[in-house]
Every structure is written in structure tokens, then in C-alpha cells.
Amino acid sequence: MQKKYVVRLTESERDLLNGLVKKQRGSAQKVLRARVLLKADADGPHWTDAAIANAFDCRTKTIENIRERLVREGLEITLHGQPKQRVRGKRLDGHQEARIIALRLGPPPPGFANWTLRLLAEQAVTLEMVETVGHETLRRTLKKITSPRGRSPVG
């Protein structure tokens, strides 16, 4: 059966991959991908997917995915993976953080002995400090203000 994605490496790509394999630099995953590409090269050893999978103790589907990624997306993305695109913004600005910290340091509402994160989130929304906020966001915010020993709030 004719393969849909044929690996054809240039001399410079082959040298780069050989360098990675010889130095064993980088993650094991990157070295494995480099070895697979070298063995799957149509102008080189041209091993079958089954032989490569057997030699490197992985599935043939892994070999197929590596070949497909090389043909579709190029050598850099095949070796290093997709760059991370998700960048999270801050949920609270400094003024909102200060107000929430002040609320936390004050007495809890009537009927409660202590502040809980969920109660604090509910109060912050009720007092219109923020539109919406989760208890996990408040946990991270309040964690920043604890002392290095982690015992009591600073201030």
C-alpha cells in the first residue's frame, strides 16, 4: 500500500536530527521523534512503520502521526510540538485585590465564624467589588499575601 505521508529529509535536516540523537539533548520525546524521522526517511534507511515501531517500542499509529505532522506542519513543530497559545489574563486588578484582602481581614458576616473562599467570593459579588469571581481565583490572590512561613496574613 502506498503511504500517504512520505518523509523526505534534506541534508541539513538529517544533520540536525543526527546531532539531536547523538547528543541526547532535549526531552526523550524529541529524541524519539528524531530517531523515527531518520528511520522513516525515504532517501535513507526507509524502514517500514512496523519495523520502526518495533525498534522503538511504540505503536505504528505513533509513527504515522509523526510522519503526517512532518509533512503537514514541518520539522520544527514535529520535534518541539505546537507552541502554547493560551495566555491567561489577570481576573482581578490591584484595586480589586486590595478590597478583597481588606474584606478578608475584617470580621466575617453575621452567622459565620470564619471566612471561607466561597463565602468571600459571594460577598465580593454582593458588594459589587467584581462582576464574577471564583473561589480558586481568590485562593491564589490570598495566597500571595501570606508570610513565607505560610502561617498568618501579612499586614
C-alpha positions as CSV (number, residue, x, y, z in Angstrom):
1,M,0.0,0.0,0.0
2,Q,1.3,3.5,-0.9
3,K,1.9,5.7,2.0
4,K,0.1,9.0,2.1
5,Y,2.8,10.9,4.0
6,V,6.3,10.2,2.8
7,V,9.2,11.5,4.8
8,R,11.9,13.1,2.6
9,L,14.6,14.9,4.7
10,T,17.1,17.4,3.3
11,E,20.8,17.1,4.2
12,S,20.6,19.9,6.7
13,E,17.5,18.3,8.4
14,R,19.3,15.0,8.5
15,D,22.3,16.6,10.1
16,L,20.2,18.4,12.7
17,L,18.3,15.1,13.6
18,N,21.6,13.2,13.8
19,G,23.0,15.8,16.1
20,L,20.0,15.6,18.4
21,V,20.2,11.8,18.5
22,K,24.0,11.7,19.2
23,K,23.9,14.4,21.9
24,Q,20.8,13.0,23.5
25,R,19.9,16.7,24.2
26,G,16.3,17.7,25.0
27,S,13.4,15.6,26.0
28,A,13.2,11.8,25.4
29,Q,10.1,12.6,23.3
30,K,12.1,14.9,21.0
31,V,14.9,12.3,20.6
32,L,12.4,9.6,19.8
33,R,10.8,11.8,17.1
34,A,14.2,12.5,15.6
35,R,15.1,8.8,15.5
36,V,11.7,7.9,13.9
37,L,12.1,10.5,11.3
38,L,15.7,9.3,10.5
39,K,14.5,5.7,10.1
40,A,11.4,6.7,8.0
41,D,13.4,8.8,5.6
42,A,12.6,7.7,2.0
43,D,16.1,8.7,0.8
44,G,17.7,7.0,3.8
45,P,17.0,3.7,5.6
46,H,13.3,3.8,4.6
47,W,12.1,1.4,7.3
48,T,8.5,0.3,7.5
49,D,6.3,1.7,10.2
50,A,6.0,-1.7,11.8
51,A,9.8,-2.1,12.0
52,I,10.2,1.4,13.4
53,A,7.5,0.8,16.0
54,N,9.1,-2.5,17.0
55,A,12.6,-1.0,17.2
56,F,11.5,2.0,19.4
57,D,8.8,0.1,21.4
58,C,5.8,2.3,20.3
59,R,2.7,1.9,18.2
60,T,2.6,2.1,14.4
61,K,0.0,4.9,14.8
62,T,2.6,7.0,16.6
63,I,4.9,6.6,13.6
64,E,2.1,7.5,11.2
65,N,1.3,10.6,13.3
66,I,4.9,11.7,13.3
67,R,5.2,11.3,9.5
68,E,1.9,13.2,9.0
69,R,3.0,16.0,11.2
70,L,6.3,16.4,9.4
71,V,4.6,16.6,6.0
72,R,1.8,18.9,7.1
73,E,3.5,21.2,9.7
74,G,7.2,21.0,9.2
75,L,10.3,19.8,11.1
76,E,10.2,22.4,14.0
77,I,6.7,21.7,15.1
78,T,7.2,17.9,14.6
79,L,10.1,17.9,17.0
80,H,9.1,20.6,19.5
81,G,5.3,20.3,19.4
82,Q,2.8,23.1,19.0
83,P,3.6,26.3,20.8
84,K,1.4,27.2,23.7
85,Q,-1.3,29.6,22.5
86,R,-3.3,30.0,25.7
87,V,-2.3,33.0,27.7
88,R,-4.4,33.9,30.7
89,G,-5.1,37.4,31.7
90,K,-5.5,38.5,35.3
91,R,-9.0,38.3,36.7
92,L,-8.5,41.0,39.3
93,D,-6.7,44.2,39.1
94,G,-4.7,45.6,42.1
95,H,-7.5,47.8,43.4
96,Q,-9.9,44.8,43.4
97,E,-7.3,42.6,45.1
98,A,-6.8,45.2,47.8
99,R,-10.5,45.5,48.5
100,I,-10.9,41.7,48.7
101,I,-7.9,41.4,51.0
102,A,-9.4,44.1,53.3
103,L,-12.7,42.3,53.3
104,R,-11.0,39.0,54.2
105,L,-9.1,40.7,57.1
106,G,-12.3,42.1,58.5
107,P,-14.8,40.2,60.6
108,P,-17.0,37.6,58.8
109,P,-20.7,38.3,58.2
110,P,-23.1,37.6,61.0
111,G,-23.9,33.9,61.4
112,F,-20.4,32.8,60.3
113,A,-17.4,32.1,62.5
114,N,-14.8,32.3,59.7
115,W,-14.4,33.4,56.1
116,T,-14.5,30.6,53.5
117,L,-13.3,31.1,50.0
118,R,-16.8,30.6,48.6
119,L,-18.3,33.0,51.1
120,L,-15.7,35.6,50.3
121,A,-16.4,35.2,46.5
122,E,-20.1,35.6,47.2
123,Q,-19.6,38.7,49.3
124,A,-17.3,40.2,46.7
125,V,-20.0,39.9,44.1
126,T,-22.7,41.1,46.5
127,L,-20.7,44.2,47.4
128,E,-20.1,44.8,43.7
129,M,-16.3,44.7,44.0
130,V,-16.2,42.4,41.0
131,E,-18.8,41.2,38.5
132,T,-18.0,37.5,39.0
133,V,-15.1,35.7,40.7
134,G,-14.4,32.1,41.5
135,H,-13.1,30.8,44.9
136,E,-10.0,29.5,43.2
137,T,-9.0,33.0,42.0
138,L,-9.5,34.3,45.5
139,R,-7.3,31.5,46.9
140,R,-4.5,32.4,44.6
141,T,-4.9,36.1,45.4
142,L,-4.9,35.5,49.2
143,K,-2.0,33.0,48.9
144,K,0.2,35.9,47.7
145,I,-0.3,37.8,50.9
146,T,0.7,35.1,53.3
147,S,4.0,35.2,55.1
148,P,6.9,33.0,53.9
149,R,6.1,30.6,56.8
150,G,2.6,30.4,55.5
151,R,1.0,30.8,58.9
152,S,-0.7,34.2,59.0
153,P,-1.5,37.0,56.6
154,V,1.0,39.8,56.4
155,G,-0.2,43.3,57.3
